[in-house]
Amino acid sequence: MTGAERQRLEEAEAGVPWRRWGPYLADRQWGTVREARFGGDAWSSFTHDQARYRAYRWGEDGLAGISDDKQRLCLALALWNGVDPILKERLFGLTNAEGNHGEDVKECYFHLDATPTASYLKMLYKYPQREFPYADLVSVNAARGRHDPEYELLDTGIFDDHRYFDVVVEYAKAGPEDVLMLVTAHNRGPEPARLHVLPTLWFRHTWSWAGGDERPTLVDAGGALRADGAGLGARRLSVDPPASFLVTGNETDDERVFGSPNASPFVKDGIERAVVHGDMTAVDPAGAGTKAAAVCVLDLPAGGSGTVRVRLADRPAAFADFDAVLAARRAEADEFYADVLAGDLTDDERVVARRALAGMLWSQQYYEFDVERWLTERGEDPLGPPTTPNHLWRHLVAEDVIAMPDGWEYPWFAAWDLAFHAVALAVVDPALAKRQLELLLERRYQHPTGQVPAYEWNFGDVNPPLHAWAALFVHDHEKAVRGRGDRAFLARVFPKLLRDFDWWLNRKDPGGRNVFQGGFLGLDNVGVFDRSAPLPTGGHLDQSDGTAWMALACQSLVRIALELAADDPVHLEQAQALLENFAWIAAAARHVELWHEQDGFFYDVLRRPDGSSVPLEVRSAVGLVPLAAATVVDGAVRQRFPGLVRGATEFLDRHPAVTAALWRHGEQAHGTGPVLFALFDEQRLRRILARMLDEDEFLSPYGIRSLSKWHRDHPYVFTVDDRELRVSYLPAESDSGMFGGNSNWRGPVWFPVNVMLVRGLLNLHEHFGDAFTVECPTGSGRWATLREVAEEISDRLVRLFLPGAAGRPAHGGRELLRDDPHWRDLVLFHEYFDGDTGAGLGASHQTGWTGTVALLPLLFRGAVRR
């Protein structure tokens, strides 16, 4: 593989700082424990209104912004249409308490392109020319109930008559420390309109906290801004056409926020007060501070456009080569994606994949959290008794760029989300994918007990243990594309993954029966109970999905151990132990009551304190996850490692009960071909697939539903203390308030589980071959191999984003998105999708896991390993 971006990636691995500057600035720095009041509600404790006045402690946000990889210096865009009461400096949205279906951004913006080194970035923000309807969005959503749709920005009429600006922001790098920013504003309206464009540069506030840094400076140097300090050396920001600069301090406006005097009159909202309200006393007449903006006024004719050019460099730089550099980076981005997406894809599929990957690259964020310092600043003794869930994670010190689900709702990471980010990012940047997977396994993150941190709300909670699978995927993909895998990477992560696996064995199998619990495990309210909370019945749940995820982790670790054994035979002993672990898990899954013979499905089982048990007969993704835990080991392993075969045979001979419980009763140990590791036999596989591929149950026109449609007319009801707990099929938003109201898996299509099911089906086909066929859809009379079934599911998922006569299904039939030439080619990657119509639901930019759509066509028509 060749090309300019490939060369930059190679140089970056050799130490050239091509990655130092990137889209590491959150769209909204909120909903985070780090910035919340101690013990307060993180979603509402740092409001959008406060963000205009209050300096952040741990991170920054901005519109279409970038920063360095330690977020010391930030560059973003501010806009003013002349009528809004505030500057548009960050995206607006609702908290759980304000919305009827959980938090969601109420803006229209789209990530159009990105390269891994951020040598080229492009995004579009649609800014209304009328006053932005902040109050209307809050009041109408507050008045709506769970059975009403969300009230979105498009519903307000704010874009009627095309009275808005399309603001396109592009970044290009002339060198590792020379960043170009082009802002192009298009007046889509029928009349001339004025737009204030304010490229804004500021230092993250690091200086006034205990043990803080020396205060850096921004100075109006006459025609340019000079930035000094924060360990970055001198920088210059220049603007074309020349503009005046307003300079203030990135300091909290204590008078507004806390009612106490300001130490300086030049505070965070000074630029807004100067531009919107004409209060020039709010900015420093000497032109010195820590936050500054260039004021560029564009008078745009109807249908016309204007541009602002910005350059941030470590040396004085003019604009003579600006257009040439930008054009070169655009062409190099096209070249890069022509290589990456070189499979037999349609043009529309390429657009969807490229936009999905762009959204994922734009959603990288700088994340800083020193838990011990955080506790100390709140007056807590880090070595004292626990006061918060994260008190037990006082070792955690984060200061890294992390791939996150999106830049608005998630200014924090989640472990299993990160696994999905990594497998998709491996398509464009295997080195980035590997670093992301290694990050949570570093001693700064991984708990001394071996546990991988789950997410900021409670690091000690659990996400599905997918890091081993993701690490293996990244290795195998790189090997398939480049002809060699990175065994050194596997060797680094393997012992840490083993520690996490051991933690699960010791902590999440309370009965010692190789049947696991993990809490919600990503599936939130798909079941009867909040699985992360104490059960109203007492006792505990044996979880089908938790057990299957552990089986998959074990399978992945076996394969990693065998890969490493090629260089170091010591890993054969570990492979042997892991094989035995899997045998115990597989035997337990068959022996205990997770499998329901009458229904032909896997269920969770409630274990009551009195020793009685009851299967929770909810046909959900919980019962499909065992299909994902199917892995094939090549038959060549038998010849390479005969001692492993002998050890497996001896184990089975010593444990006839285990052997009897395994599918095919351990016959594979004595064969010559590939070995399939699975939790079911062929008969059970057919019964599960008959339900999964039934369009009246799981199979929707757009993928696999998270809950069977059968429950629409047959809700599952569980009674406890004279109270009925009910699970019904709902294709769109949930009517359950479980998990704060933003957990909506009772019917919609959700990409993480779908991707894992496709993965499992491909492995099952590798083992069973073309002779094994099933009806797809069930009852259709059409028979298909398991590979064809996997491709059918994949095609239905991709279809969500492809244009058709009715528009893109994910756009929910909105006429503007279907017909308008300025909207119809744009793509949104929602959190999940209506199980009947395919309309996008939940967070509208959760590309982090929905971005795995970029993988799906390549699995069947390109060079991607599973």
Secondary structure, 3 states (H helix, E strand, C coil): CCCHHHHHHHHHHCCCCCCCEECCCECCCCCCHHHCCCCCCHHHHCCHHHHCCCCCCCCCECEEEEEECCCCEEEEEEEECCCCCCCECCCCEECCCCCCCCCEECCCEEEEEECCCCCEEEEEEEEECCCCCHHHHHHHHHHCCCCCCCCCHHHHCCCHHHCEEEEEEEEEEEECCEEEEEEEEEECCCCCEEEEEEEEEEECCCCCCCCCCCCCEEEECCCEEEEECCCCCCEEEEEECCCEEEEECCCCCHHHHCCCCCCCCCCCCHHHHHHHHCCHHHCCCCCEECEEEEEEEEEECCCCEEEEEEEEECCCCCCCCHHHHHHHHHHHHHHHHHHHCCCCCCHHHHHHHHHHHHHHHHCEEEEEEEHHHHHHHCCCCCCCCCCCHHHHHCCCEEEEEEECCCCCCCCCCEHHHHHHHHHHHCCCCHHHHHHHHHHCCCCCCCCCCCCCCCECCCCCCCCCCCHHHHHHHHHHHHHHHHCCCCHHHHHHHHHHHHHHHHHHHHHCCCCCCCCCCCCCCCCHHHCCCCCCCCCCCCCEEECHHHHHHHHHHHHHHHHHHHHHHCCCCHHHHHHHHHHHHHHHHHHHHHHCCCEECCCCEECEEEECCCCCEEEECCCEHHHHHHHHCCEEECCHHHHHCHHHHHHHHHHHHHCHHHHHHCHHHHHHHHCCCCEEECCCCHHHHHHHHHHHCCCCCCEECCEEECECHHHHCCCEEEEECCEEEEECCCCCCCCCCHHHHCCCCCCCECHHHHHHHHHHHHHHHHHHCCCCEEECCCCCCCEEEHHHHHHHHHHHHHHCCCCCCCCCHHHCCCHHHHHCCCCCCCCCECCEECCCCCCEECCCECHHHHHHHHHHHHHHHCCCCC
